Amino acid sequence: MPFLLRTALRRTLAVAAIVAAYGCNDFLSVSNTGTVDVGEIDPARDAETLSLSSFQDLVATYSFQAMYVAWFTGETIATETFQGPNDFARRAILDNDGDINTVFGGLSDAIVSSGQVIDVLSAAPGADTSLALARAELVSGYAFELMAEEFCVGTVRVGPALDSAAMLDSAQAHFTRAIAIGQASGTATGTAFANAALVGRARAELQAGKKTEAATDAAVVPADFVFNLTYADDPANRDRVGNQFWARTFGRGSISVSEGFRSLGRIVDSTSGDPRVLYKLPGSGLSAQDGVTPFYAQAKYTSYAAPMRLASGLEAKYIAAEANGPSAELALIDERRAANGQPAYSGPTDDASVLAELMTQKSLDFFLEGKRMGDFRRNGAAVPFVPVPGTPYFKTNGYGPIGDQTCWPLPIQETSNNPNL
């Protein structure tokens, strides 16, 4: 078995032991020791474990991805002394910064491990209805989707550079297989995988400019559907199983809600402002890592175990509305405004203004959920509060103005060591 798959499997066994410990009344009954004899692995017998391994790679990197998207697109500001987060927040990322390598490496791990699991399980009996295979295809779809949205170009398994269109094609192909297998399984879990993949495929189609296909996929997702990624508070393994938004709020004080989102959001325990963006005032007991910047702590994720929404019927509604144009956008705008205590939209009704209001409502609904990078690359200035190129960075000591990057560079570790680049 390839080294990366063995490594991912060991990680999953550790996570399985954590989950078992949290959910078991008798700790002595836990038989999983966290070790495995690689020579005894049977793809048919161990399909679930192999699949969960790749899924945990996605879970582990997802909150990291969303956190860096939050800095880059202006949901938060970087209350850090380290250069990497500040360069993301300035839209001026260096390819030799360790942060970009961490972000890229997380997605690469998910793509590689899910690809290896797919290779193994596709040849096993019952592949057409295998929940384990559907899960791995779902992981691969979302990992390709995120790489396509975030990076200017991507690479897979030390391969050549892939542009966004190629990565989106791969995402759609994996989502298509996850949908087919999930539906064919005839199980509630399979249906959940299929719906999450439908949202993902619609998201990729919209990003690729395939509006008709995106609207068609989004229309069949149940309105009340929600697919969450779950996290756990294990002090010995928080990088792997903990929600990183809380790690950087409570553990480090790196992310402070930006002024733009504070202007629309709601202070905790207040009754004014939009409830979709909750934050705390400075002096709440949390402080900025840099020791200087006023710290407006996010209050959406309040523990290492806070779940994150990966896909939902609400996201499908936004995809369908954007794909179908201004009339559909206005209908959803008024629905979301009414649901959150806002009056009906009364602004300009030209296409650009309506799209900007849709992106504002979407930014509120999916605050700190990693959706804005694709929206920004697709719709540009329609997405609110993205730092404007050339304007001064809020930290003047040693930092230049806001840059003009719209996507992220490959890390130097990849460009220097990949023979196909």
VMD Tcl script that draws the C-alpha trace (Angstrom):
set ca {
  {0.00 0.00 0.00}
  {1.39 3.49 -0.91}
  {3.03 5.47 1.86}
  {0.54 8.37 1.82}
  {-2.41 6.03 2.19}
  {-0.73 4.22 5.09}
  {-0.09 7.58 6.75}
  {-3.68 8.71 6.25}
  {-4.96 5.40 7.60}
  {-2.96 5.78 10.79}
  {-4.36 9.30 11.20}
  {-7.90 7.99 10.86}
  {-7.33 5.25 13.41}
  {-6.19 7.91 15.87}
  {-9.33 9.92 15.16}
  {-11.47 6.79 15.49}
  {-10.00 6.19 18.91}
  {-10.85 9.76 19.93}
  {-14.44 9.46 18.68}
  {-14.83 6.12 20.43}
  {-13.56 7.59 23.67}
  {-16.02 10.49 23.51}
  {-18.97 8.24 22.69}
  {-18.32 5.23 24.90}
  {-19.35 4.82 28.53}
  {-16.88 2.01 29.14}
  {-13.40 3.11 28.10}
  {-12.10 -0.42 28.59}
  {-14.37 -1.62 25.79}
  {-12.47 0.36 23.12}
  {-10.58 -2.23 21.11}
  {-9.00 0.08 18.49}
  {-5.40 0.64 19.58}
  {-4.56 3.19 16.87}
  {-2.10 0.87 15.12}
  {-2.55 -1.43 12.14}
  {-0.55 -4.08 10.37}
  {-0.38 -2.78 6.81}
  {0.11 -6.28 5.47}
  {-3.26 -7.32 6.85}
  {-5.31 -4.57 5.18}
  {-8.17 -5.94 3.08}
  {-9.80 -3.34 0.76}
  {-13.22 -4.96 1.05}
  {-13.12 -5.41 4.83}
  {-11.39 -2.10 5.56}
  {-13.25 0.04 3.01}
  {-14.94 2.15 5.69}
  {-11.69 2.88 7.51}
  {-9.86 3.77 4.30}
  {-12.69 6.07 3.26}
  {-12.88 7.77 6.65}
  {-9.15 8.39 6.41}
  {-9.53 10.50 3.28}
  {-12.62 12.20 4.71}
  {-10.67 13.27 7.78}
  {-8.09 14.87 5.50}
  {-10.86 17.09 4.14}
  {-12.24 17.84 7.62}
  {-8.77 18.71 8.91}
  {-8.01 21.17 6.13}
  {-11.46 22.68 5.62}
  {-11.45 25.07 8.58}
  {-7.88 26.07 7.65}
  {-9.00 26.87 4.10}
  {-11.97 28.92 5.32}
  {-9.80 30.83 7.79}
  {-7.37 31.96 5.10}
  {-10.26 32.79 2.76}
  {-11.66 34.95 5.57}
  {-8.43 36.97 5.78}
  {-8.02 37.26 2.02}
  {-11.60 38.36 1.27}
  {-12.03 40.74 4.19}
  {-14.30 38.82 6.53}
  {-11.62 39.17 9.20}
  {-8.42 41.08 9.77}
  {-5.13 39.48 10.82}
  {-4.36 40.38 14.42}
  {-1.07 38.47 14.09}
  {2.59 39.37 14.23}
  {3.57 36.59 11.80}
  {3.91 37.65 8.19}
  {1.83 34.90 6.53}
  {-1.63 35.81 7.86}
  {-0.92 39.51 7.29}
  {0.09 38.85 3.68}
  {-3.13 36.91 3.11}
  {-5.08 39.81 4.58}
  {-3.12 42.23 2.35}
  {-3.74 40.12 -0.78}
  {0.04 40.00 -1.24}
  {0.97 36.35 -0.58}
  {4.57 35.23 -0.99}
  {5.25 31.79 -2.42}
  {7.95 31.12 0.18}
  {5.70 31.69 3.19}
  {5.01 28.64 5.31}
  {1.29 29.45 5.49}
  {0.68 29.00 1.76}
  {2.50 25.68 1.91}
  {0.29 24.54 4.79}
  {-2.89 25.54 2.98}
  {-1.84 23.93 -0.30}
  {-0.54 20.85 1.49}
  {-3.86 20.25 3.21}
  {-5.76 20.19 -0.08}
  {-3.06 18.06 -1.70}
  {-3.34 15.52 1.12}
  {-7.10 15.29 0.61}
  {-6.77 14.87 -3.16}
  {-4.01 12.27 -2.92}
  {-5.54 10.19 -0.14}
  {-9.04 10.20 -1.64}
  {-7.58 9.33 -5.05}
  {-5.74 6.36 -3.61}
  {-8.86 5.20 -1.79}
  {-10.86 5.55 -5.01}
  {-8.27 3.48 -6.86}
  {-8.50 0.71 -4.27}
  {-12.27 0.66 -3.74}
  {-13.28 1.07 -7.39}
  {-11.90 -2.39 -8.07}
  {-13.53 -3.99 -5.02}
  {-16.85 -5.89 -5.12}
  {-19.96 -3.75 -4.72}
  {-18.29 -0.52 -5.85}
  {-21.49 0.76 -7.52}
  {-23.27 1.02 -4.16}
  {-20.31 1.44 -1.80}
  {-20.84 4.22 0.74}
  {-17.11 4.21 1.41}
  {-16.41 4.91 -2.26}
  {-19.12 7.60 -2.42}
  {-17.50 9.31 0.58}
  {-14.06 9.25 -1.06}
  {-15.47 10.67 -4.30}
  {-17.16 13.44 -2.30}
  {-13.85 14.29 -0.63}
  {-12.05 14.42 -3.94}
  {-14.75 16.61 -5.47}
  {-14.56 19.20 -2.71}
  {-10.77 19.18 -2.58}
  {-10.57 19.86 -6.32}
  {-13.30 22.49 -6.01}
  {-11.45 24.37 -3.27}
  {-8.14 24.21 -5.11}
  {-9.85 25.56 -8.25}
  {-11.40 28.46 -6.34}
  {-8.39 29.42 -4.26}
  {-5.25 28.79 -6.32}
  {-4.25 30.38 -9.60}
  {-3.10 26.96 -10.78}
  {-3.04 23.58 -9.07}
  {-1.09 20.36 -9.21}
  {-2.00 16.79 -8.35}
  {0.39 13.96 -7.47}
  {3.46 15.85 -8.75}
  {1.73 16.40 -12.07}
  {1.76 19.42 -14.39}
  {0.06 22.72 -13.64}
  {-3.73 22.59 -13.94}
  {-5.75 25.72 -14.60}
  {-9.01 26.42 -12.81}
  {-11.11 25.00 -15.65}
  {-9.29 21.65 -15.50}
  {-9.63 21.46 -11.71}
  {-13.34 22.28 -11.91}
  {-13.77 19.54 -14.52}
  {-12.17 17.06 -12.12}
  {-14.39 18.27 -9.27}
  {-17.51 17.75 -11.37}
  {-16.43 14.25 -12.40}
  {-15.88 13.18 -8.79}
  {-19.15 14.75 -7.66}
  {-20.98 12.93 -10.46}
  {-19.69 9.58 -9.25}
  {-20.53 10.41 -5.63}
  {-24.09 11.27 -6.67}
  {-24.56 8.05 -8.63}
  {-23.13 5.78 -5.95}
  {-24.88 7.56 -3.09}
  {-28.26 7.35 -4.80}
  {-27.74 3.74 -5.81}
  {-26.94 2.72 -2.24}
  {-30.55 3.25 -1.19}
  {-29.50 4.48 2.26}
  {-29.98 7.71 4.20}
  {-26.21 8.18 4.36}
  {-25.91 7.66 0.63}
  {-28.66 10.21 0.02}
  {-26.79 12.71 2.21}
  {-23.59 12.12 0.24}
  {-25.50 12.52 -3.03}
  {-27.11 15.80 -1.95}
  {-23.77 17.19 -0.71}
  {-22.26 16.22 -4.06}
  {-25.15 17.86 -5.94}
  {-24.45 21.11 -4.11}
  {-20.75 20.72 -4.85}
  {-21.33 19.98 -8.53}
  {-23.68 22.96 -8.86}
  {-21.04 25.14 -7.16}
  {-18.37 23.91 -9.59}
  {-20.67 24.37 -12.59}
  {-21.50 27.92 -11.58}
  {-17.79 28.67 -11.14}
  {-17.16 27.24 -14.61}
  {-19.89 29.39 -16.18}
  {-22.32 26.51 -16.74}
  {-25.35 28.31 -15.38}
  {-28.02 26.03 -16.84}
  {-26.41 22.91 -15.39}
  {-25.83 24.64 -12.05}
  {-29.47 25.68 -11.78}
  {-30.65 22.18 -12.67}
  {-28.50 20.51 -10.01}
  {-29.30 23.08 -7.35}
  {-33.05 22.79 -7.92}
  {-33.25 19.17 -6.75}
  {-31.48 19.67 -3.41}
  {-33.99 19.68 -0.52}
  {-34.39 23.15 0.97}
  {-33.76 21.89 4.50}
  {-30.69 19.83 3.63}
  {-27.54 20.45 5.73}
  {-24.26 18.52 5.60}
  {-21.89 19.43 8.43}
  {-18.27 18.57 9.04}
  {-17.77 17.57 12.67}
  {-14.83 18.46 14.88}
  {-13.68 17.39 18.33}
  {-11.82 18.94 21.25}
  {-8.86 16.64 21.79}
  {-6.03 18.63 23.44}
  {-3.41 16.29 21.99}
  {-4.69 16.48 18.39}
  {-6.36 19.85 17.86}
  {-4.63 20.59 14.56}
  {-6.12 17.42 13.12}
  {-9.58 17.23 14.69}
  {-10.30 20.72 16.08}
  {-12.06 23.67 14.45}
  {-9.29 26.12 13.54}
  {-11.50 29.20 13.78}
  {-11.76 28.58 17.49}
  {-8.07 27.72 17.70}
  {-7.23 31.11 16.19}
  {-9.85 32.91 18.29}
  {-9.31 31.41 21.72}
  {-5.89 29.81 21.40}
  {-4.06 32.52 19.48}
  {-6.17 35.64 18.87}
  {-5.38 35.84 15.15}
  {-8.74 36.68 13.58}
  {-10.77 39.78 14.37}
  {-14.07 40.46 12.59}
  {-13.55 43.19 10.00}
  {-15.17 46.60 10.21}
  {-17.41 45.94 7.21}
  {-18.95 42.82 8.70}
  {-19.21 44.46 12.13}
  {-21.21 47.28 10.54}
  {-23.86 44.76 9.48}
  {-23.49 42.16 12.22}
  {-24.63 41.82 15.80}
  {-22.75 42.04 19.06}
  {-23.32 39.01 21.26}
  {-26.26 39.57 23.67}
  {-27.51 42.48 21.58}
  {-30.78 42.61 19.66}
  {-29.68 44.98 16.89}
  {-27.80 44.06 13.76}
  {-27.85 40.96 11.60}
  {-27.82 37.73 13.64}
  {-25.85 35.88 10.98}
  {-22.65 37.70 11.96}
  {-22.08 37.46 15.71}
  {-19.03 38.98 17.38}
  {-17.74 40.16 20.75}
  {-16.44 43.58 21.68}
  {-12.84 44.10 22.82}
  {-12.48 43.39 26.53}
  {-14.53 40.20 26.38}
  {-11.68 38.16 27.83}
  {-10.11 37.36 24.45}
  {-7.24 39.39 23.07}
  {-5.30 39.91 19.85}
  {-2.05 38.03 19.42}
  {-0.28 41.19 18.27}
  {-1.17 42.87 21.58}
  {-2.17 46.11 19.86}
  {-5.17 45.67 17.55}
  {-8.65 45.87 19.14}
  {-9.95 42.31 19.10}
  {-13.50 41.77 17.85}
  {-13.77 38.03 18.33}
  {-16.05 35.99 16.09}
  {-18.80 34.21 18.02}
  {-19.97 31.80 15.34}
  {-17.62 28.98 16.34}
  {-17.27 28.84 20.10}
  {-15.32 25.62 20.71}
  {-12.82 23.28 19.11}
  {-15.78 20.92 18.56}
  {-17.97 23.44 16.69}
  {-19.18 21.92 13.39}
  {-18.83 23.61 9.99}
  {-21.41 23.54 7.24}
  {-20.00 22.05 4.04}
  {-23.13 21.97 1.87}
  {-26.78 22.90 2.25}
  {-30.08 23.51 0.57}
  {-29.57 27.20 1.33}
  {-26.35 27.26 -0.68}
  {-28.18 25.48 -3.51}
  {-30.78 28.27 -3.44}
  {-28.07 30.90 -3.85}
  {-26.49 28.98 -6.72}
  {-29.83 28.62 -8.50}
  {-30.71 32.29 -7.96}
  {-27.41 33.53 -9.41}
  {-27.66 31.11 -12.32}
  {-31.25 32.15 -13.11}
  {-30.69 35.91 -13.02}
  {-32.11 39.10 -11.48}
  {-35.73 38.02 -10.88}
  {-34.67 34.89 -9.02}
  {-31.98 36.87 -7.19}
  {-34.49 39.47 -5.99}
  {-36.84 36.79 -4.72}
  {-34.10 35.15 -2.66}
  {-32.80 38.52 -1.45}
  {-36.19 39.40 0.01}
  {-36.58 35.90 1.49}
  {-33.24 36.12 3.29}
  {-33.74 39.71 4.41}
  {-37.14 38.85 5.89}
  {-35.74 35.79 7.63}
  {-33.13 37.94 9.38}
  {-35.10 40.98 10.44}
  {-34.29 43.24 7.50}
  {-36.83 45.21 5.46}
  {-37.46 44.27 1.85}
  {-34.77 45.37 -0.59}
  {-35.47 48.86 -1.97}
  {-32.22 49.60 -3.80}
  {-31.50 49.87 -7.52}
  {-32.75 46.98 -9.65}
  {-30.17 46.99 -12.43}
  {-28.40 43.66 -12.84}
  {-25.13 44.75 -11.19}
  {-26.87 46.22 -8.12}
  {-29.06 43.17 -7.61}
  {-26.08 40.84 -7.90}
  {-24.18 42.95 -5.35}
  {-27.08 42.68 -2.89}
  {-27.28 38.91 -3.47}
  {-23.56 38.62 -2.71}
  {-24.03 40.70 0.44}
  {-26.80 38.41 1.68}
  {-24.77 35.34 0.78}
  {-21.75 36.75 2.62}
  {-23.89 37.12 5.73}
  {-25.49 33.70 5.45}
  {-22.15 31.95 4.99}
  {-19.96 34.12 7.18}
  {-16.66 32.31 7.90}
  {-17.67 29.25 5.85}
  {-15.14 29.57 3.03}
  {-17.57 30.43 0.22}
  {-16.36 33.92 -0.66}
  {-13.22 33.05 -2.60}
  {-15.15 31.51 -5.48}
  {-17.74 34.29 -5.32}
  {-14.99 36.93 -5.48}
  {-13.18 35.33 -8.41}
  {-16.47 34.93 -10.27}
  {-18.17 38.23 -9.45}
  {-15.36 40.60 -8.48}
  {-16.53 43.93 -7.08}
  {-20.04 42.58 -6.42}
  {-18.64 40.82 -3.33}
  {-18.60 43.29 -0.42}
  {-15.73 44.27 1.88}
  {-12.88 42.66 -0.07}
  {-9.72 44.75 0.62}
  {-9.19 47.24 -2.22}
  {-5.80 47.23 -4.04}
  {-3.63 50.23 -3.28}
  {-5.37 51.23 -0.04}
  {-3.21 51.38 3.08}
  {-3.02 48.26 5.21}
  {-4.27 48.91 8.73}
  {-0.82 48.03 10.06}
  {1.68 50.53 8.70}
  {4.78 49.27 10.47}
  {6.62 47.17 7.89}
  {3.64 46.38 5.67}
  {2.87 47.81 2.27}
  {-0.58 48.61 0.89}
  {-3.25 46.10 -0.14}
  {-2.17 44.07 -3.16}
  {-4.12 43.03 -6.23}
  {-3.99 39.24 -6.01}
  {-7.23 37.48 -6.90}
  {-5.93 33.93 -6.36}
  {-3.15 32.23 -4.47}
  {0.28 31.19 -5.80}
  {1.65 27.68 -5.54}
  {4.14 27.39 -2.68}
  {7.81 27.41 -3.58}
  {8.12 23.90 -2.14}
  {5.88 22.69 -4.97}
  {7.36 24.73 -7.81}
  {10.92 23.88 -6.76}
  {10.43 20.15 -6.31}
  {7.79 19.22 -8.89}
  {9.66 18.09 -12.03}
  {6.59 18.86 -14.17}
  {6.58 22.57 -13.33}
}
mol new
graphics top color blue
foreach p $ca { graphics top sphere $p radius 0.5 }
foreach p [lrange $ca 0 end-1] q [lrange $ca 1 end] { graphics top cylinder $p $q radius 0.2 }
display resetview
